[in-house]
Amino acid sequence: MTKIKQFESEWLPKINELLVHQVAIDGSQEQLVAAMQYSVDAGGKRLRPLLALATVISLGKSVNVDVLKALTAVELLHTYSLIHDDLPAMDDDDLRRGKPSNHVIYGDALATLAGDGLQALAFQWVTDNQLTSTIQSELALKLAIAAGPAGMVAGQADDVLNENNPLTADQLRVLHENKTGALIHYAVESGLIVGDIKPSDRQQYLRFADDYGLAFQIYDDVLDVVSNEQTLGKPVHQDADKNTYPNLFGLAESKRLLKATIADGLAALDQIQKSQGYDPEILRALCGYFKIEEI
């Protein structure tokens, strides 16, 4: 078994069990909890909590139930964003992760509330644990920044407001640094916070995180062009009028940018190992998510 398969086989079941059962424990309205659980349990790669866990493990720190809960909170926040993104007022997508979108099953109102509930619950999870108050407060602050009007929501706003307004390369990068990259940046940063790494020693980890987030978006844009609905579990060829890397640069250049971005992220991991002595092997293995040879 490869290192990444071993890592996923150990942690994915724990992440999934926590997500399903703890959401039910923390909710009190039966239909709302059902709607929240529907999207949380719809599958997904759990890349954000896996990145957070891989970061902690690379620092040689142990992961107990409190750490797992705090680091998994980012998946709640991510799932909320997907529910709202699929709503008719936003992207109006009827399929997510190969299943009908939340609003298709539960209606627009309850889907909106399910997203609201998951967003709030994410902040509950980073503070409702036995970690130190210093760690809890920094996790909550950084998550709020990543998810809020200077992060993910700002990126979503740029995306909506510029749908028929072509952006420059720099503007597109900023859009995606916020819309997609902010939560991935936070995922890695949350591992550094829990690992008690001072901010001055986080630079190369966060360089990797930002490269990973950008690569994730370029890869997603490329897949919308070259893949199919059955493979992705969501509609494809939806981005013809949107600001995407293939629309701005073309498919070949987008693939080149993807490879260059991943290479820079891997170089950051090499620098971590060389200068700080940590072993980011699992983070390196998580770059295997990008199946470049298949696109």
Protein Blocks (a to p, Z undefined) as FASTA:
>chain_A
ZZklmmmmmmmmmmmmmmmmmmmmmpcbfklmmmmmmmmmngpjhlmmmmmmmmmmmnop
acdfklmmmmmmmmmmmmmmmmmmmpmklnopabeehiacfklmnojklmmmmmmmmmmm
mmmmmmnccbdfklmmmmmmmmmmmmmmmlmmmmmmmmmmmmmgccdfklmmmmmmmmmm
mmmmmmmmmmmmmnopafklmmmmmmmmmmmmmmmmmmmmmmmmmmcfklnopaehklmm
pccfklmnojklmmmmmmmmmmmmmmmmmmmmmmnopacklmmmmmmmpcfklZZ
